[in-house]
Amino acid sequence: MLYTDWENNLILLLSKESLSYVEVDTLKQLLKMPLDWVRVIGLLKMHHIFPNVSVIIRKYIVDETNFECGYVKLKTISNLEYKLHKEIANEQLQHQLQLIEILNTAEISYALLDGLPNCQTIYKDSLHSPYYDSKVLVNYKDKGKVIQCLQSIGYMPNNADVNLKTGDMILENLNPIDLVKSTEMKFLDIFKIRLQFFPHSFSERKLQEDVTEELLKNVQILTIDGVQFNVLLWEDTLLSLCVDVYKDKKYNKDVSLFKYTDIYRLIKSQDINWDVFIKKVKTQNVEYLAFEVLYEVEELYYPLVPLLTLKELSTDKFIEEDVFVKENNEWHEDLLSKLLK
């Protein structure tokens, strides 16, 4: 779909994994237009899309004749950003591998929620999905053991009043716990690990505990540099990403485009079992959440989510197929303009 805001249209195209012939032609036309290049470059930076820009340009732009001078700046900056992210990714990987090693050695049930799993599976490249910390899902009963393991390699709780003992669960702070570690690396001053005990906080406490235990019983194992690590099943990962977007909308009001892009990339790269996904969503009573976020992802990256899935998740069972393909869809343009304001 083509939008009247040319800068926003260009940014959305540059966020994609691949482009159709029509989209490639549109991209070339946009790169030849006198756009507000300062705005384009600023938004690409703000929404963490730059690592993908140089990939799209190298893949689809061969003849650069008659391109705007702003394009030259865009290409130069994207190449520099790519090199910078490569250095940062190497530093991040060292911390991630250390984290994985100590959790594996301690035989703790866990799943990495973002960062490394996204890079290795959704993007196939650690440069595409920026992360400056690591979220780890663990059982609440393992809280004390996990913190002790992390303290043994230099991490300290970022919350001054955090209770490090397991004790009476009712009396304890059940929020996620951040632990930080100072580094002497070139780009990263600190590295943060966030311990999460529940996938989300939108259902009853007992249900959340049961869901976490079930998730960690059914992890899948990935490998990087010969080291194995645990991640959620793709259907669980998808729901986790939807929750992340929904939380940002609900509490922070602003959502970065790359969070929608993560969902788009996951669906494109992995074979999602939509029946399993729907069952998990209904079990956790978060149909409203999953529908809202997936509807927006579909609006941005149509065609992507099966219509039957959206119908099954929606309270409105009369969703028509053409709701996603209307010309001049004002609601869609409003979404994109809100994201890229």
NUTOR-484050 format. One record per residue (C-alpha): x, y, z; residue in one letter; residue number from 1. Coordinates in steps of 0.05 Angstrom, whole numbers. Each point is the difference from the previous one (the first is absolute). Layout:
<pts>
east:X	north:Y	up:Z	rest:a	nr:NUM
...
</pts>
This chain:
<pts>
east:0	north:0	up:0	rest:m	nr:1
east:25	north:69	up:-17	rest:l	nr:2
east:-6	north:57	up:50	rest:y	nr:3
east:-6	north:74	up:-12	rest:t	nr:4
east:57	north:14	up:48	rest:d	nr:5
east:59	north:-18	up:-44	rest:w	nr:6
east:51	north:0	up:57	rest:e	nr:7
east:-42	north:-49	up:41	rest:n	nr:8
east:-10	north:-44	up:-61	rest:n	nr:9
east:75	north:-2	up:-12	rest:l	nr:10
east:15	north:-18	up:73	rest:i	nr:11
east:-51	north:-57	up:-1	rest:l	nr:12
east:30	north:-28	up:-64	rest:l	nr:13
east:70	north:3	up:30	rest:l	nr:14
east:-24	north:-40	up:60	rest:s	nr:15
east:-22	north:-60	up:-41	rest:k	nr:16
east:36	north:-66	up:-10	rest:e	nr:17
east:-13	north:-1	up:-75	rest:s	nr:18
east:-37	north:42	up:-51	rest:l	nr:19
east:-46	north:-16	up:-58	rest:s	nr:20
east:14	north:26	up:-70	rest:y	nr:21
east:-50	north:55	up:11	rest:v	nr:22
east:32	north:19	up:67	rest:e	nr:23
east:69	north:1	up:-30	rest:v	nr:24
east:-24	north:48	up:-54	rest:d	nr:25
east:-33	north:43	up:54	rest:t	nr:26
east:64	north:-1	up:41	rest:l	nr:27
east:40	north:25	up:-59	rest:k	nr:28
east:-50	north:55	up:-14	rest:q	nr:29
east:1	north:23	up:72	rest:l	nr:30
east:76	north:2	up:2	rest:l	nr:31
east:-1	north:48	up:-59	rest:k	nr:32
east:-50	north:47	up:33	rest:m	nr:33
east:18	north:64	up:39	rest:p	nr:34
east:-22	north:-29	up:67	rest:l	nr:35
east:12	north:27	up:69	rest:d	nr:36
east:64	north:-41	up:7	rest:w	nr:37
east:16	north:26	up:70	rest:v	nr:38
east:-67	north:-27	up:23	rest:r	nr:39
east:10	north:-66	up:-36	rest:v	nr:40
east:69	north:-11	up:30	rest:i	nr:41
east:-23	north:22	up:70	rest:g	nr:42
east:-60	north:-48	up:0	rest:l	nr:43
east:41	north:-58	up:-26	rest:l	nr:44
east:48	north:11	up:57	rest:k	nr:45
east:-55	north:10	up:52	rest:m	nr:46
east:-38	north:-63	up:-20	rest:h	nr:47
east:63	north:-44	up:-7	rest:h	nr:48
east:-11	north:-15	up:-74	rest:i	nr:49
east:69	north:22	up:-23	rest:f	nr:50
east:34	north:-68	up:4	rest:p	nr:51
east:-49	north:-25	up:-53	rest:n	nr:52
east:8	north:61	up:-47	rest:v	nr:53
east:68	north:-19	up:-28	rest:s	nr:54
east:-25	north:-71	up:-12	rest:v	nr:55
east:-60	north:24	up:-40	rest:i	nr:56
east:42	north:50	up:-39	rest:i	nr:57
east:53	north:-52	up:-18	rest:r	nr:58
east:-54	north:-50	up:-19	rest:k	nr:59
east:-44	north:44	up:-45	rest:y	nr:60
east:38	north:62	up:-21	rest:i	nr:61
east:50	north:-10	up:-56	rest:v	nr:62
east:-8	north:61	up:-45	rest:d	nr:63
east:5	north:64	up:43	rest:e	nr:64
east:-9	north:48	up:-58	rest:t	nr:65
east:-41	north:63	up:15	rest:n	nr:66
east:-7	north:-17	up:74	rest:f	nr:67
east:-8	north:58	up:49	rest:e	nr:68
east:62	north:24	up:37	rest:c	nr:69
east:-38	north:-19	up:63	rest:g	nr:70
east:5	north:-72	up:-22	rest:y	nr:71
east:76	north:5	up:1	rest:v	nr:72
east:-3	north:23	up:72	rest:k	nr:73
east:-49	north:-56	up:16	rest:l	nr:74
east:44	north:-53	up:-31	rest:k	nr:75
east:63	north:27	up:34	rest:t	nr:76
east:-33	north:3	up:69	rest:i	nr:77
east:-32	north:-69	up:-8	rest:s	nr:78
east:68	north:-31	up:-16	rest:n	nr:79
east:31	north:33	up:61	rest:l	nr:80
east:-58	north:-23	up:43	rest:e	nr:81
east:8	north:-70	up:-26	rest:y	nr:82
east:74	north:-1	up:20	rest:k	nr:83
east:-16	north:29	up:68	rest:l	nr:84
east:-54	north:-52	up:13	rest:h	nr:85
east:49	north:-55	up:-20	rest:k	nr:86
east:48	north:22	up:55	rest:e	nr:87
east:-55	north:7	up:51	rest:i	nr:88
east:-29	north:-68	up:-19	rest:a	nr:89
east:67	north:-34	up:12	rest:n	nr:90
east:3	north:31	up:70	rest:e	nr:91
east:-72	north:-19	up:15	rest:q	nr:92
east:13	north:-72	up:-22	rest:l	nr:93
east:56	north:-8	up:50	rest:q	nr:94
east:-47	north:19	up:57	rest:h	nr:95
east:-56	north:-44	up:-27	rest:q	nr:96
east:45	north:-61	up:-5	rest:l	nr:97
east:24	north:11	up:72	rest:q	nr:98
east:-72	north:4	up:23	rest:l	nr:99
east:-20	north:-63	up:-38	rest:i	nr:100
east:60	north:-38	up:27	rest:e	nr:101
east:-15	north:13	up:73	rest:i	nr:102
east:-74	north:-15	up:-7	rest:l	nr:103
east:15	north:-65	up:-37	rest:n	nr:104
east:52	north:-20	up:51	rest:t	nr:105
east:-47	north:13	up:58	rest:a	nr:106
east:-54	north:-41	up:-36	rest:e	nr:107
east:-51	north:55	up:9	rest:i	nr:108
east:-63	north:0	up:-42	rest:s	nr:109
east:0	north:63	up:-42	rest:y	nr:110
east:-16	north:30	up:-68	rest:a	nr:111
east:32	north:61	up:-32	rest:l	nr:112
east:-57	north:45	up:-22	rest:l	nr:113
east:31	north:48	up:-49	rest:d	nr:114
east:66	north:27	up:-25	rest:g	nr:115
east:41	north:-61	up:-20	rest:l	nr:116
east:-60	north:-44	up:-18	rest:p	nr:117
east:-27	north:54	up:-46	rest:n	nr:118
east:67	north:12	up:-32	rest:c	nr:119
east:15	north:-73	up:-13	rest:q	nr:120
east:-68	north:-22	up:-25	rest:t	nr:121
east:-44	north:58	up:-21	rest:i	nr:122
east:54	north:43	up:-33	rest:y	nr:123
east:54	north:-52	up:-12	rest:k	nr:124
east:50	north:55	up:17	rest:d	nr:125
east:19	north:30	up:67	rest:s	nr:126
east:5	north:69	up:-31	rest:l	nr:127
east:-73	north:7	up:-18	rest:h	nr:128
east:-34	north:-3	up:67	rest:s	nr:129
east:31	north:48	up:50	rest:p	nr:130
east:1	north:-20	up:73	rest:y	nr:131
east:38	north:29	up:58	rest:y	nr:132
east:-24	north:-48	up:54	rest:d	nr:133
east:-26	north:-70	up:5	rest:s	nr:134
east:-68	north:-23	up:25	rest:k	nr:135
east:-3	north:-69	up:32	rest:v	nr:136
east:-62	north:-37	up:21	rest:l	nr:137
east:10	north:-44	up:62	rest:v	nr:138
east:-45	north:-33	up:51	rest:n	nr:139
east:-12	north:43	up:61	rest:y	nr:140
east:22	north:-57	up:46	rest:k	nr:141
east:69	north:4	up:-33	rest:d	nr:142
east:7	north:75	up:13	rest:k	nr:143
east:51	north:-4	up:56	rest:g	nr:144
east:43	north:-52	up:-36	rest:k	nr:145
east:1	north:40	up:-65	rest:v	nr:146
east:19	north:64	up:35	rest:i	nr:147
east:57	north:-35	up:37	rest:q	nr:148
east:26	north:-28	up:-66	rest:c	nr:149
east:-1	north:69	up:-32	rest:l	nr:150
east:33	north:33	up:60	rest:q	nr:151
east:56	north:-51	up:-6	rest:s	nr:152
east:18	north:30	up:-68	rest:i	nr:153
east:-5	north:72	up:21	rest:g	nr:154
east:-73	north:19	up:-7	rest:y	nr:155
east:-34	north:41	up:54	rest:m	nr:156
east:-75	north:14	up:9	rest:p	nr:157
east:-19	north:68	up:-27	rest:n	nr:158
east:-56	north:6	up:51	rest:n	nr:159
east:27	north:22	up:68	rest:a	nr:160
east:-58	north:-30	up:38	rest:d	nr:161
east:-4	north:-66	up:-36	rest:v	nr:162
east:-9	north:-62	up:44	rest:n	nr:163
east:51	north:-51	up:-22	rest:l	nr:164
east:-30	north:-57	up:40	rest:k	nr:165
east:-57	north:-43	up:-23	rest:t	nr:166
east:-38	north:0	up:66	rest:g	nr:167
east:-75	north:11	up:0	rest:d	nr:168
east:-21	north:14	up:-71	rest:m	nr:169
east:-60	north:42	up:21	rest:i	nr:170
east:45	north:49	up:37	rest:l	nr:171
east:51	north:8	up:-55	rest:e	nr:172
east:6	north:48	up:-58	rest:n	nr:173
east:-25	north:-39	up:-60	rest:l	nr:174
east:21	north:50	up:-52	rest:n	nr:175
east:57	north:-14	up:-48	rest:p	nr:176
east:69	north:9	up:30	rest:i	nr:177
east:56	north:36	up:-37	rest:d	nr:178
east:72	north:-18	up:13	rest:l	nr:179
east:57	north:40	up:-30	rest:v	nr:180
east:74	north:-10	up:-11	rest:k	nr:181
east:53	north:52	up:-17	rest:s	nr:182
east:45	north:-16	up:-59	rest:t	nr:183
east:65	north:25	up:-27	rest:e	nr:184
east:-19	north:-11	up:-72	rest:m	nr:185
east:6	north:51	up:-55	rest:k	nr:186
east:-74	north:15	up:-10	rest:f	nr:187
east:-39	north:-31	up:58	rest:l	nr:188
east:10	north:33	up:68	rest:d	nr:189
east:-50	north:-46	up:34	rest:i	nr:190
east:-39	north:-62	up:-18	rest:f	nr:191
east:-69	north:-13	up:30	rest:k	nr:192
east:-37	north:-64	up:12	rest:i	nr:193
east:-75	north:2	up:16	rest:r	nr:194
east:-28	north:-59	up:36	rest:l	nr:195
east:-74	north:-12	up:-15	rest:q	nr:196
east:-42	north:-49	up:39	rest:f	nr:197
east:-63	north:5	up:-41	rest:f	nr:198
east:-11	north:9	up:-75	rest:p	nr:199
east:-48	north:58	up:15	rest:h	nr:200
east:-41	north:30	up:56	rest:s	nr:201
east:-68	north:0	up:-33	rest:f	nr:202
east:-28	north:-62	up:33	rest:s	nr:203
east:-8	north:-30	up:70	rest:e	nr:204
east:62	north:-15	up:41	rest:r	nr:205
east:-12	north:-76	up:3	rest:k	nr:206
east:-12	north:-3	up:-75	rest:l	nr:207
east:65	north:39	up:-13	rest:q	nr:208
east:40	north:-49	up:42	rest:e	nr:209
east:-30	north:-59	up:-36	rest:d	nr:210
east:13	north:32	up:-68	rest:v	nr:211
east:73	north:14	up:18	rest:t	nr:212
east:11	north:-72	up:23	rest:e	nr:213
east:-32	north:-27	up:-64	rest:e	nr:214
east:40	north:46	up:-44	rest:l	nr:215
east:66	north:-21	up:31	rest:l	nr:216
east:-17	north:-74	up:-6	rest:k	nr:217
east:-8	north:8	up:-75	rest:n	nr:218
east:58	north:43	up:-22	rest:v	nr:219
east:39	north:-12	up:-64	rest:q	nr:220
east:75	north:-1	up:-4	rest:i	nr:221
east:41	north:43	up:-48	rest:l	nr:222
east:75	north:2	up:-10	rest:t	nr:223
east:50	north:57	up:-10	rest:i	nr:224
east:75	north:-9	up:-3	rest:d	nr:225
east:-10	north:-72	up:24	rest:g	nr:226
east:-38	north:23	up:63	rest:v	nr:227
east:-71	north:-23	up:10	rest:q	nr:228
east:-53	north:46	up:30	rest:f	nr:229
east:-74	north:-3	up:14	rest:n	nr:230
east:-54	north:41	up:-33	rest:v	nr:231
east:-76	north:-4	up:0	rest:l	nr:232
east:-39	north:-36	up:-54	rest:l	nr:233
east:-15	north:46	up:-59	rest:w	nr:234
east:-73	north:6	up:19	rest:e	nr:235
east:20	north:20	up:71	rest:d	nr:236
east:53	north:47	up:-28	rest:t	nr:237
east:-53	north:33	up:-44	rest:l	nr:238
east:-46	north:11	up:59	rest:l	nr:239
east:58	north:28	up:41	rest:s	nr:240
east:15	north:51	up:-54	rest:l	nr:241
east:-73	north:19	up:-4	rest:c	nr:242
east:-1	north:11	up:76	rest:v	nr:243
east:62	north:43	up:-6	rest:d	nr:244
east:-33	north:46	up:-51	rest:v	nr:245
east:-65	north:2	up:40	rest:y	nr:246
east:36	north:20	up:64	rest:k	nr:247
east:36	north:57	up:-36	rest:d	nr:248
east:-66	north:25	up:-28	rest:k	nr:249
east:-35	north:-6	up:68	rest:k	nr:250
east:54	north:28	up:46	rest:y	nr:251
east:51	north:38	up:-43	rest:n	nr:252
east:-48	north:24	up:-54	rest:k	nr:253
east:56	north:-2	up:-52	rest:d	nr:254
east:20	north:-63	up:-38	rest:v	nr:255
east:62	north:-6	up:-44	rest:s	nr:256
east:-12	north:-25	up:-71	rest:l	nr:257
east:52	north:-54	up:9	rest:f	nr:258
east:-45	north:-36	up:51	rest:k	nr:259
east:-53	north:-8	up:-54	rest:y	nr:260
east:56	north:-20	up:-47	rest:t	nr:261
east:22	north:-55	up:48	rest:d	nr:262
east:-70	north:-31	up:-4	rest:i	nr:263
east:-2	north:7	up:-75	rest:y	nr:264
east:68	north:-33	up:-7	rest:r	nr:265
east:-18	north:-57	up:47	rest:l	nr:266
east:-63	north:-17	up:-39	rest:i	nr:267
east:38	north:5	up:-66	rest:k	nr:268
east:59	north:-43	up:23	rest:s	nr:269
east:-33	north:-54	up:41	rest:q	nr:270
east:-58	north:-48	up:-13	rest:d	nr:271
east:-49	north:24	up:52	rest:i	nr:272
east:-54	north:-51	up:19	rest:n	nr:273
east:-58	north:48	up:5	rest:w	nr:274
east:-47	north:-51	up:32	rest:d	nr:275
east:51	north:-10	up:55	rest:v	nr:276
east:10	north:75	up:7	rest:f	nr:277
east:-75	north:13	up:7	rest:i	nr:278
east:-6	north:-55	up:52	rest:k	nr:279
east:56	north:30	up:41	rest:k	nr:280
east:-29	north:70	up:-5	rest:v	nr:281
east:-68	north:-24	up:24	rest:k	nr:282
east:30	north:-41	up:56	rest:t	nr:283
east:33	north:63	up:26	rest:q	nr:284
east:-63	north:42	up:-11	rest:n	nr:285
east:36	north:52	up:-42	rest:v	nr:286
east:-39	north:-3	up:-66	rest:e	nr:287
east:-11	north:75	up:1	rest:y	nr:288
east:74	north:13	up:6	rest:l	nr:289
east:22	north:-47	up:-55	rest:a	nr:290
east:-54	north:24	up:-47	rest:f	nr:291
east:15	north:73	up:9	rest:e	nr:292
east:75	north:-7	up:-12	rest:v	nr:293
east:-6	north:-50	up:-58	rest:l	nr:294
east:-53	north:43	up:-33	rest:y	nr:295
east:49	north:58	up:1	rest:e	nr:296
east:57	north:-43	up:-26	rest:v	nr:297
east:-45	north:-23	up:-57	rest:e	nr:298
east:-17	north:72	up:-16	rest:e	nr:299
east:73	north:17	up:-6	rest:l	nr:300
east:26	north:-62	up:-35	rest:y	nr:301
east:-61	north:-29	up:-38	rest:y	nr:302
east:-7	north:-56	up:-19	rest:p	nr:303
east:28	north:-36	up:60	rest:l	nr:304
east:-49	north:-26	up:53	rest:v	nr:305
east:-53	north:-50	up:-22	rest:p	nr:306
east:-68	north:32	up:-2	rest:l	nr:307
east:-31	north:-60	up:36	rest:l	nr:308
east:49	north:11	up:58	rest:t	nr:309
east:-22	north:72	up:8	rest:l	nr:310
east:-73	north:-20	up:-3	rest:k	nr:311
east:11	north:-53	up:53	rest:e	nr:312
east:34	north:49	up:47	rest:l	nr:313
east:-48	north:58	up:-12	rest:s	nr:314
east:-65	north:13	up:37	rest:t	nr:315
east:-26	north:23	up:-68	rest:d	nr:316
east:-8	north:-64	up:-40	rest:k	nr:317
east:-21	north:38	up:-62	rest:f	nr:318
east:67	north:28	up:-20	rest:i	nr:319
east:1	north:7	up:-75	rest:e	nr:320
east:61	north:-16	up:-41	rest:e	nr:321
east:1	north:68	up:-34	rest:d	nr:322
east:9	north:35	up:67	rest:v	nr:323
east:74	north:-9	up:-11	rest:f	nr:324
east:4	north:21	up:-73	rest:v	nr:325
east:-43	north:62	up:-4	rest:k	nr:326
east:31	north:57	up:-38	rest:e	nr:327
east:13	north:63	up:41	rest:n	nr:328
east:-8	north:-37	up:66	rest:n	nr:329
east:0	north:58	up:47	rest:e	nr:330
east:5	north:-43	up:62	rest:w	nr:331
east:63	north:-32	up:-28	rest:h	nr:332
east:31	north:66	up:-18	rest:e	nr:333
east:-16	north:24	up:70	rest:d	nr:334
east:37	north:-60	up:29	rest:l	nr:335
east:61	north:12	up:-42	rest:l	nr:336
east:1	north:74	up:14	rest:s	nr:337
east:-6	north:-14	up:75	rest:k	nr:338
east:59	north:-48	up:-2	rest:l	nr:339
east:43	north:47	up:-41	rest:l	nr:340
east:-18	north:66	up:32	rest:k	nr:341
</pts>
